[in-house]
Amino acid sequence: MRDSTASGPLPSQLLQERYGRGYFHGENSGFAREGYGTVHATWQHWMPFLREQLGTGARLLDLGCAYGFLVVEALDAGFDAIGVDASRFAIGEAAAWARPAVGRLLAAHAERVPFADASFDVVTAFDVLEHVPRPELLLVEAARVLRPGGLLVGATPDPLLFERSEETHVAEHVPSWWVRELERAGFSVSLRFFQAAWNLEIVARRGAPAPPISYDALGTGDPVVRGADDAPRFALRSGFGEPTAERTRVVGNGALVYVLNPGDAPLALELEIDLAEPASVSLALDGRVVGRTRGEATTLRARALLPAGGHQLRFEIPSGWAWLRTIAARAAPATREQLCLTLPFDMYERYALVAETLRRIAPGADAVLDVGGTMGGGAGHLAWTGDFLPGRDVRVVDARAADLPRHDVLDPQAPLPFADRAFPVVLALDVLEHVPAAARDAWLGELLRVAGRFLLIGNPFATPGVAEADRYLFELIRTRYGYAHGFLAEHLEHGHPDLAATRAFFAARGASVVTLPSGYLPAWILLQTVNALLSHPEQDDAYVLANESANRAIGLASTVEPAYRHLLVIDRMGADHTAALQPLVVPRTPDLDAVAAAIAALPVGGGGSR
């Protein structure tokens, strides 16, 4: 849940209603009904680490202190501790549940605390970050009150794996978002996932390198993780045993490792997995197998392109477990072009056409909003819009989550939380067909409202052959894999939009519209058939290589009728862009024989790794 209109701390009256007695007795929270005073977390395991880092007598500020239990534990550990909480009810309960904290707790907003600059050695923020409408303000405030070298420690749920719905969680963010905002606030960051795969713990130091933390230890790096300075960040997430005397860990089938590329550009990642004993193991990065041991080996090597943001590395071990000695990684810069070419051809051609369109008609438009722009599914994102539009300030909103700092999850039925004409360019690619027919005009109007000038809408319309192509692909997937493809089912359920009526909608509002075909329909059907046959993990590289071959062979040469999709280029200022865009429509159809030959030459049995 998100307070999308909030620009700072919530009004006090609302906070008292939201975080009153009912909240602390589980009425609008995940707390036990017998009450927070009876069942609550403990933070004692943090105290030796903090004392080692900062020394006895260090000043500690607990944000979101509730009844004051952490303050009491910090006092017992030798800290000069105080706490703040927005709930006056919670602070009043200290007398009954945490008497040593009485007089040390203060009602205040975590984003605006009444303390002097550089007055604390450590700030704690456990289970409070997700309750603040704009937690980046809390991070800046924590940096203000911390002395140079001071620590900020806390925990917050990762919404990609946190399945419980909490109505008071107004700002759940993915790990890459927290890393970016902490670094913007002047912190260096270490992170881990502790006790639950969704429980992200953060240790950040102001103005100096953060101390290391690991899967089950504070103040020390993980014994099985090795990384060069240029490698992405790794954190064991779930499925690992305690370290042995030989500094190995048991790794279970399905174990997850979090991999973060904190930059904006992709990386060429090289992995080497060293096992203490031979075992059959395969590695999947965001659902794609990138490497496997051959037979009963002890070393697994894998290569992959790693997009910006956070990703999941998953171990598949048929025997159930193996002894892991090390995960070693190194990385080198990769180009966005390299990454984009590996995308599913249908995704590549729609974004490549948009990129070329904007290059021709809006070269100076720097801010772009992509509505419904997640590139990938539940396994992880495969790229992001910024990879096609480098140098532009891109923001993505979607009903689906993605571990990218510039990606927001929004209710698809709700109005966009942006001002009128907030973005010079707005994109919506392959979204309109997922909107129920009765709601389409309102949705199109909302897109036009936030578009400063250009609105680009691309999707399959009710043109000849499109519905039949979707129905064919839906049945192919259903019969081959035994499930109903959700996106295609929505196409068929809602019906494809009418192209002429959509053009008329914008023309009636004074906008000009240029229509470009996208996705030569015979090629689309051929390549989707190949994808349906290759898009399962056991194919290893074949799926990626097939798309890369198709993208190189076709590129922008698929802008010809009959088309699966049409791109509407809408200018609310009414300028005619036909002359600039008409050259994008190719005069002849793609050479499908060349595409088929390139695909036929691919290894289809599962083999190496990129």
Secondary structure, 3 states (H helix, E strand, C coil): CCCCCCCCCCCHHHHHHHCCHHHHCCCCCCCCCCCCCCCCCCCHHHHHHHHHHHCCCCEEEEECCCCCHHHHHHHHCCCEEEEEECCHHHHHCHHHHCHHHCCCEEECECCECCCCCCCEEEEEEECCHHHCCCHHHHHHHHHHHEEEEEEEEEEEECCCCCCCCCCCCCCCCCHHHHHHHHHHCCEEEEEEECCCCCEEEEEEEECCCCCCEECCEECCCCCCEEECCCCCEEEEEEEECCCCCCCCEEEEEEEEEEEEECCCCCEEEEEEEEEEEEECCEEEECCEEEEECCCCEEEEEEEEEECCEEEEEEEECCCCEEEEEEEEEEEEECCHHHHHHCCCHHHHHHHHHHHHHHHHHCCCCCEEEEECCCEEECCEEEECHHHHCCCCEEEEEECCCCCCCCEEECCCCCCCCCCCCCEEEEEEECCHHHCCHHHHHHHHHHHHHHEEEEEEEEECCCCCCHHHHHHHHHHHHHHHHCCCCHHHHHHHHHCCCCHHHHHHHHHCCCCEEEEEEEEEHHHHHHHHHHHHHHCCHHHCCHHHHHHHHHHHHHCCCCCCCCEEEEEEEEECCCCCCHHHHHHHCCCCCCCHHHHHHHHHCCCCCCCCCC
